[in-house]
């Protein structure tokens, strides 16, 4: 590449000019630092590529990947993404170290192809977060209609990063033509587009990943405490010395449109209560999946926000990001080699988990999805059951205030059995569906 076209050259000797590290790290000031950091990034890229290839090989034994990309699972896309990103980073690093004669636009395209590959391979995971399987009815943000709108927003991400790649390549082409001011304007616009894509990814991971898991975890805690209190009250109220068993209650109507809570009937009395270990296991599985989901998505949010901040700094300081030495080195450390650090850690973690899955002969991914779907169904049933119990209490209150003694006795019997029905339904929440 022709360094004389770089406006940072300005008649300086090749070893004294600031490094425009987005396209070049050779024949510039502090070359040793930039080359050393690139070599460190190459080691990470080799590890990530190896893990991706091993994961594809291990999963191919039990899953037919096929040749239809939209039928691949989010895990398969992640494994392919590890391989592609590793190869892309190795190619970019070799180009920077060997420094062949290439155009500015080609190096910028090779530099930022990372975002296009990374986000398109992560897109299936983002779609899984907004899946209709994980609807919770007591929060508007997680109902089906809102999730459908979010999916429409996610469909724009490939277009956003395609526009970003086109703009960044145009910026390099104007630099090749000796028009640095036009190149800088287009570069700023491209960084703004990149910020938009990173912002959407961070928002989805936060709202439908981290915050969703936090809300469900609190609901599970409430279910656990409410169930324990209700079970104690049920044992006390069903004692033969204190109160005789009342006749079966009339059928209670469930609110229309409910698909989680079946109507109570006399058949619930014949169902035995589940054992305590089964209830504890259901809660433990749900909490474990939600805890892992919260940690993973909090890391995704952190990485996307970091990329957003770096893009913002590049937009605001398109020249000072190279000319201020300490600022340039810190920004390069996070923006170039260590942008794949998180992906490398995730690839190693997925490789370890996949080895454990092969040893245990279990499909851990399917198990996690099933457990999370079961938690959503049970929490929805709990919410509707809570609303039903409140309506029963209102009926009890209105019946108790009646001046007729006979009506009061009937209402008391209805109250007793209705409470028992509700308690039996609470017990059934913890049965596997």
Buried (B, 14 or more C-beta within 10 A) or exposed (E): BEBEBBEBBEEEEEEEBBBBBBBBBBBBBBBEBBBEBBEBBBEBBBBBBBBBBBBBEBBEEEEEBEEEEEEBBBBBBBBBBBBBBBBBBBEBBEBBBEEEEEBBBBBBBBBBBBBBBBBBBBBBBBBBBBBEEBBBBBBEEBBEEBBEEBBEEBEEBBEBBEBBBBBBBBBBBBBBEEBBEBBBBBBBBBBBBBBBBBBBBBBBBBBBBBBBBBBBBEBBEBBBEBBEEBBEEBEEEEEEEEEEEBEBBEEBEBEEEBEBBEEBEEEBEEEEBBEEEEBEEBBEBBBEBBEEBBEBBBBBBEBBBBBBBBBBBBBEBBEEBBBBEEBBBEBBBBBBBBBBBBBBBBBBEBBEBBEEBEEEEEEEBEEBBBBBBBBBBBBBBBBBBBBBBEEBBEBBEEBEEEEEEEEBEEBBBBBBBBBBBBBBBBBBBBEEE
